[in-house]
Amino acid sequence: CAKAVENVNTVLADAIMGMDSADQRGIDEAMLKADGTPNKANLGANAILGISLAISKAGAASRGIPLWKHYAEVAGNPIP
């Protein structure tokens, strides 16, 4: 658990600092690149997921849209 917190505060923070919170895909890709494994073994899947979820909420809020709409746009789904 302490290692995951350290990874969030160091390696992952360095990978995404300064990025636009509305760029969900870009942030997720930057974290995956920082991890460098296919199964997120280096930095921890839960650490990466926690940041991804927080960023998605921040990205939606920064654009003034509901979270569901943000997810739909990230996934490329048409919005009714």
C-alpha positions as CSV (number, residue, x, y, z in Angstrom):
1,C,0.0,0.0,0.0
2,A,2.8,2.5,0.9
3,K,4.5,1.7,-2.4
4,A,1.3,2.5,-4.4
5,V,1.0,5.8,-2.6
6,E,4.7,6.5,-3.4
7,N,4.1,5.7,-7.0
8,V,1.1,8.0,-7.2
9,N,3.0,10.8,-5.6
10,T,6.2,10.4,-7.7
11,V,6.3,8.4,-11.0
12,L,2.7,8.8,-11.9
13,A,2.5,12.4,-10.9
14,D,5.6,13.2,-13.0
15,A,4.0,11.4,-16.0
16,I,0.8,13.4,-16.0
17,M,1.7,16.8,-14.4
18,G,0.6,19.7,-16.6
19,M,-1.7,17.6,-18.8
20,D,-5.2,18.7,-19.5
21,S,-7.6,16.9,-17.2
22,A,-10.1,16.7,-20.1
23,D,-7.6,14.5,-22.0
24,Q,-8.6,11.3,-20.4
25,R,-7.1,9.1,-23.1
26,G,-3.8,10.9,-23.1
27,I,-3.5,10.8,-19.3
28,D,-4.3,7.1,-19.3
29,E,-1.8,6.4,-22.0
30,A,0.9,8.4,-20.2
31,M,0.4,6.4,-17.1
32,L,0.5,3.1,-19.0
33,K,3.7,4.2,-20.7
34,A,5.2,5.1,-17.3
35,D,4.4,1.7,-16.0
36,G,5.8,-0.1,-19.1
37,T,4.1,-3.5,-18.5
38,P,1.1,-5.0,-20.2
39,N,-0.6,-5.7,-16.8
40,K,0.4,-2.6,-14.8
41,A,2.7,-4.7,-12.6
42,N,5.4,-2.0,-12.0
43,L,3.3,0.9,-10.6
44,G,0.1,-1.0,-9.7
45,A,-3.3,-1.3,-11.4
46,N,-5.1,0.2,-8.4
47,A,-2.8,3.2,-8.3
48,I,-3.3,3.8,-12.0
49,L,-7.1,3.2,-11.8
50,G,-7.5,5.6,-8.8
51,I,-5.8,8.4,-10.7
52,S,-7.8,7.6,-13.9
53,L,-11.1,7.8,-12.0
54,A,-10.1,11.1,-10.3
55,I,-9.0,12.6,-13.6
56,S,-12.2,11.6,-15.2
57,K,-14.3,13.4,-12.6
58,A,-12.0,16.5,-12.8
59,G,-12.1,16.4,-16.6
60,A,-15.9,16.3,-16.7
61,A,-16.1,19.1,-14.0
62,S,-13.7,21.3,-15.9
63,R,-15.9,21.0,-19.0
64,G,-19.1,21.5,-17.1
65,I,-20.6,18.2,-18.3
66,P,-21.9,15.2,-16.4
67,L,-19.5,12.3,-15.8
68,W,-21.6,9.9,-18.0
69,K,-21.3,12.3,-20.9
70,H,-17.5,12.6,-20.4
71,Y,-17.2,8.8,-20.5
72,A,-19.4,8.5,-23.6
73,E,-17.2,11.0,-25.4
74,V,-14.0,9.3,-24.3
75,A,-15.4,6.0,-25.6
76,G,-16.5,7.5,-28.8
77,N,-20.2,6.7,-28.2
78,P,-22.8,9.0,-29.7
79,I,-24.7,11.1,-27.2
80,P,-28.5,11.0,-27.4
